[in-house]
Amino acid sequence: MVTKKQPPIQGPAAVFVTTTLRNWTPLFHRDSCAAIMIDCLKRILESDRISCLAYVLMPSHLHLIVGVKDYQLLPAFMHSLKSDSSHLLWSKMSHEVKLSVRPGGVKSIWKPQYDELVITSEKQFRVKMDFIHDNPVKVRIVERATEYEFSSAKDWMTGTKGQIPIEMGWRWAG
């Protein structure tokens, strides 16, 4: 049986992305490291001209919904984000944390892969956005999503601008 290969996605897309630190090391429980990561994310989004629709930076991973004008730009964006943040964070990490994240001293703190899901409907967008915003509540970091500093929950739920510019009017459906 021959399976038909799906054509690559082209054009604009909203994409739910998750990327995780090696060994699920909770590096971002430290505010100094979380701040470096947020600044790096903001810079890469601006330079790659990618819209952030929602995000949450958890202690060991990052969830994003990004709007890309061309789906083919996503791998380069993720490479830049992971490479630049690894470089910036490496100098802030203790020797023990470096060994737990990446034995052997290699500076890549992220797992090599990332998970992605192209969002195909408004309903799916809402489900993924709620998942993102509820993440810190589910693991009991905060009681309410809007209390978590490293998230777009305040942007969406109260209209208060957070640390990353959020594009609420992005036309994900083209």
C-alpha positions as CSV (number, residue, x, y, z in Angstrom):
1,M,0.0,0.0,0.0
2,V,1.4,3.4,-1.0
3,T,0.4,6.3,1.3
4,K,-0.1,9.6,-0.3
5,K,2.2,12.3,1.2
6,Q,0.4,15.4,2.3
7,P,1.5,18.6,0.6
8,P,3.5,20.9,2.8
9,I,1.5,23.7,4.4
10,Q,2.1,27.0,2.7
11,G,0.9,30.5,3.5
12,P,-0.3,32.0,6.8
13,A,-1.1,29.9,9.8
14,A,-1.7,30.0,13.5
15,V,0.4,27.4,15.2
16,F,0.3,26.0,18.7
17,V,3.9,25.2,19.7
18,T,5.4,23.6,22.7
19,T,9.2,23.3,23.4
20,T,10.7,21.8,26.5
21,L,14.0,22.1,28.3
22,R,16.2,19.0,28.4
23,N,15.4,16.7,31.3
24,W,12.5,19.0,32.1
25,T,14.9,21.1,34.2
26,P,12.8,23.9,36.0
27,L,15.2,26.7,34.9
28,F,12.4,29.3,34.5
29,H,11.3,29.0,38.2
30,R,14.1,31.6,38.7
31,D,12.7,35.0,37.7
32,S,16.1,36.1,36.4
33,C,16.1,33.2,33.9
34,A,12.5,33.7,33.0
35,A,13.1,37.4,32.3
36,I,16.0,36.6,30.0
37,M,13.8,34.1,28.1
38,I,10.9,36.6,27.8
39,D,13.3,39.3,26.5
40,C,14.7,36.8,24.0
41,L,11.3,35.7,22.8
42,K,10.2,39.3,22.4
43,R,13.3,40.1,20.3
44,I,13.0,37.1,18.1
45,L,9.3,37.7,17.5
46,E,10.1,41.3,16.4
47,S,13.0,40.4,14.2
48,D,11.2,37.5,12.5
49,R,8.0,39.5,12.2
50,I,6.0,36.7,13.8
51,S,2.8,37.5,15.8
52,C,2.4,36.1,19.3
53,L,-1.2,35.3,19.9
54,A,-0.8,33.6,23.3
55,Y,2.0,32.3,25.5
56,V,3.0,30.9,28.8
57,L,6.5,30.3,30.1
58,M,6.4,27.5,32.6
59,P,9.4,26.5,34.8
60,S,10.5,23.8,32.3
61,H,8.7,24.5,29.0
62,L,7.2,27.1,26.8
63,H,3.7,27.1,25.1
64,L,3.0,29.5,22.3
65,I,0.4,30.3,19.7
66,V,2.1,32.2,16.9
67,G,0.8,33.7,13.8
68,V,3.1,33.3,10.8
69,K,2.6,34.9,7.4
70,D,4.2,31.8,5.9
71,Y,4.2,28.5,7.7
72,Q,7.6,27.7,6.3
73,L,9.1,30.4,8.6
74,L,8.3,28.4,11.7
75,P,11.4,26.2,11.8
76,A,13.8,29.1,11.4
77,F,11.9,31.1,14.2
78,M,12.1,28.1,16.6
79,H,15.8,27.5,15.8
80,S,16.6,31.2,16.5
81,L,14.6,31.2,19.7
82,K,16.2,28.1,21.1
83,S,19.7,28.9,20.0
84,D,19.7,32.5,21.2
85,S,18.0,31.7,24.5
86,S,20.4,28.8,25.1
87,H,23.4,31.1,24.6
88,L,22.0,33.9,26.8
89,L,20.9,31.5,29.6
90,W,24.0,29.4,29.7
91,S,26.1,32.0,31.4
92,K,23.4,32.4,34.2
93,M,23.3,28.7,35.0
94,S,25.2,27.1,37.8
95,H,27.6,24.2,37.0
96,E,25.1,21.7,38.5
97,V,22.2,23.0,36.5
98,K,24.3,22.9,33.3
99,L,25.1,19.3,34.0
100,S,21.4,18.5,34.6
101,V,20.3,20.2,31.5
102,R,23.0,18.9,29.2
103,P,25.6,16.5,30.4
104,G,28.9,16.9,28.6
105,G,28.7,20.7,28.5
106,V,26.9,21.2,25.2
107,K,25.1,24.6,25.4
108,S,21.8,23.6,24.0
109,I,19.4,23.6,26.9
110,W,16.3,22.7,24.9
111,K,15.2,19.3,23.7
112,P,16.1,19.2,20.0
113,Q,12.5,18.8,18.8
114,Y,9.4,20.9,19.4
115,D,5.7,20.0,19.0
116,E,3.5,21.9,16.7
117,L,-0.2,21.9,15.7
118,V,-1.6,24.1,13.0
119,I,-4.8,25.6,14.3
120,T,-7.7,25.2,11.9
121,S,-10.7,26.8,13.6
122,E,-11.7,29.6,16.1
123,K,-12.9,26.9,18.5
124,Q,-9.5,25.1,18.4
125,F,-7.7,28.4,18.9
126,R,-9.9,29.0,22.1
127,V,-9.2,25.5,23.4
128,K,-5.4,25.9,23.0
129,M,-5.4,29.4,24.4
130,D,-7.4,28.3,27.5
131,F,-4.9,25.4,27.9
132,I,-2.0,27.8,27.8
133,H,-3.5,30.2,30.3
134,D,-4.7,27.5,32.7
135,N,-1.3,25.8,32.8
136,P,0.1,27.7,35.8
137,V,-3.2,27.2,37.6
138,K,-3.3,23.4,37.0
139,V,0.2,23.0,38.5
140,R,-0.7,25.3,41.4
141,I,1.9,28.0,40.7
142,V,-1.0,30.6,41.0
143,E,-4.7,30.5,41.9
144,R,-5.8,32.5,38.9
145,A,-4.4,32.7,35.4
146,T,-4.1,36.4,35.5
147,E,-1.8,36.3,38.5
148,Y,1.0,34.6,36.5
149,E,3.6,37.0,35.2
150,F,4.9,35.0,32.3
151,S,1.7,34.6,30.4
152,S,-0.6,36.4,28.0
153,A,-3.6,35.7,30.3
154,K,-3.8,39.3,31.5
155,D,-3.8,40.5,27.9
156,W,-6.7,38.3,27.0
157,M,-8.7,38.4,30.2
158,T,-8.3,41.9,31.5
159,G,-7.0,43.9,28.5
160,T,-3.8,44.7,30.5
161,K,-0.7,44.6,28.3
162,G,1.8,42.0,29.4
163,Q,5.5,41.5,28.7
164,I,5.1,40.2,25.1
165,P,3.0,42.2,22.6
166,I,-0.1,40.1,21.8
167,E,-1.8,40.3,18.4
168,M,-5.4,39.8,19.3
169,G,-6.7,40.7,15.8
170,W,-4.5,38.4,13.8
171,R,-6.5,36.8,11.0
172,W,-5.5,33.2,11.5
173,A,-7.9,31.9,8.9
174,G,-6.3,33.9,6.1
